[in-house]
């Protein structure tokens, strides 16, 4: 049974940092593109970042570019999202996702096969 379990969310002041982790079981992440998405109340789920299988390519939404960094440790079967200089508009439930798909378009949520249950990130102004 595949499980993606996010952790590391919480409440932080604007300008602060959080590091999210996504621990995978039931699959080997080295064969998956791993994505991070977020959904704020009343808004659609949106891509935050993704990282390719070997980690040589990363993508970031314009809204987080320069502040967030995703990385992966295939040996630990875990993906990370380092979030710095957090803003109130970053508050959302953050989800980890995995796809075996090829051909790009990994910024589309529909490309992903497995999802975690999410972790809440709150940012106070």
C-alpha positions as CSV (number, residue, x, y, z in Angstrom):
1,X,0.0,0.0,0.0
2,X,1.4,3.3,-1.1
3,X,1.6,6.1,1.5
4,X,3.0,9.6,1.3
5,X,3.1,11.2,4.7
6,X,3.9,14.9,5.0
7,X,5.2,16.5,8.2
8,X,6.8,19.8,9.3
9,X,3.9,22.1,8.9
10,X,2.8,24.5,11.6
11,X,2.4,28.2,12.5
12,X,5.2,30.6,11.7
13,X,5.5,34.4,11.6
14,X,5.9,36.1,8.3
15,X,9.6,36.0,7.3
16,X,10.1,32.7,9.0
17,X,11.0,29.3,7.7
18,X,9.6,25.8,7.7
19,X,10.9,22.6,6.3
20,X,8.3,20.1,5.1
21,X,9.1,16.4,4.7
22,X,7.3,13.8,2.7
23,X,8.1,10.2,3.6
24,X,7.1,7.6,1.1
25,X,6.3,3.9,1.7
26,X,5.1,1.3,-0.7
27,X,6.9,2.9,-3.6
28,X,10.5,3.8,-4.4
29,X,10.6,7.5,-5.0
30,X,13.7,7.2,-7.3
31,X,11.3,6.1,-10.0
32,X,8.9,8.9,-9.4
33,X,8.7,12.6,-10.1
34,X,7.8,14.2,-6.8
35,X,5.6,17.3,-6.6
36,X,4.5,19.7,-3.9
37,X,1.1,21.3,-4.2
38,X,-0.9,23.6,-1.9
39,X,-4.5,24.6,-1.4
40,X,-5.8,27.6,0.5
41,X,-9.4,27.9,1.6
42,X,-11.6,28.8,-1.3
43,X,-8.9,28.4,-3.8
44,X,-7.9,25.7,-6.2
45,X,-5.0,23.4,-5.6
46,X,-1.9,24.8,-7.2
47,X,1.6,23.5,-7.9
48,X,4.4,24.8,-5.7
49,X,7.3,22.8,-7.0
50,X,8.4,19.5,-8.4
51,X,11.7,17.6,-8.7
52,X,12.6,15.0,-11.3
53,X,13.7,11.4,-10.6
54,X,17.4,12.1,-10.3
55,X,16.9,15.5,-8.8
56,X,18.6,17.3,-11.7
57,X,15.6,19.3,-12.6
58,X,13.4,21.3,-10.4
59,X,10.5,23.6,-11.1
60,X,9.0,26.3,-8.9
61,X,5.9,28.4,-9.2
62,X,6.6,32.1,-9.7
63,X,5.1,32.9,-6.4
64,X,7.7,30.9,-4.5
65,X,10.7,31.1,-6.7
66,X,13.8,32.2,-4.8
67,X,12.2,31.4,-1.5
68,X,11.4,27.7,-1.6
69,X,13.7,24.8,-2.4
70,X,12.7,21.2,-3.0
71,X,15.1,18.3,-2.7
72,X,15.1,14.6,-2.4
73,X,16.9,11.9,-0.6
74,X,16.2,8.7,-2.6
75,X,18.1,6.6,0.0
76,X,15.7,7.8,2.7
77,X,12.7,7.7,0.3
78,X,11.9,11.2,1.4
79,X,11.3,14.5,-0.4
80,X,11.7,17.9,1.2
81,X,10.4,21.4,0.8
82,X,12.4,24.1,2.4
83,X,10.3,27.3,2.7
84,X,12.0,30.5,3.6
85,X,10.8,34.1,3.9
86,X,7.3,32.9,4.3
87,X,4.4,35.3,3.6
88,X,0.8,35.2,4.8
89,X,-0.3,34.3,1.3
90,X,1.8,31.0,1.6
91,X,-0.7,29.8,4.2
92,X,-2.4,26.6,2.9
93,X,-2.5,22.9,3.2
94,X,0.6,21.5,1.5
95,X,0.5,18.2,-0.3
96,X,3.2,15.8,-1.5
97,X,2.5,13.9,-4.7
98,X,4.2,11.2,-6.8
99,X,3.9,10.4,-10.5
100,X,5.5,7.7,-12.7
101,X,4.5,9.6,-15.7
102,X,6.9,10.7,-18.4
103,X,6.6,13.6,-20.9
104,X,6.5,16.6,-18.6
105,X,3.5,18.6,-17.6
106,X,4.4,17.8,-14.0
107,X,3.0,21.1,-12.8
108,X,-0.5,19.6,-13.5
109,X,-2.1,17.9,-10.5
110,X,-3.9,15.5,-12.8
111,X,-0.5,13.9,-13.7
112,X,0.1,12.6,-10.2
113,X,-0.8,9.1,-9.2
114,X,-0.4,9.3,-5.4
115,X,-1.1,12.0,-2.9
116,X,-0.4,12.5,0.8
117,X,-3.1,13.8,3.2
118,X,-1.4,17.2,3.5
119,X,0.1,19.3,6.3
120,X,-1.2,22.7,7.3
121,X,1.1,25.7,7.0
122,X,-0.1,28.9,8.7
123,X,1.7,32.3,8.5
124,X,0.9,35.1,10.8
125,X,1.5,38.7,9.7
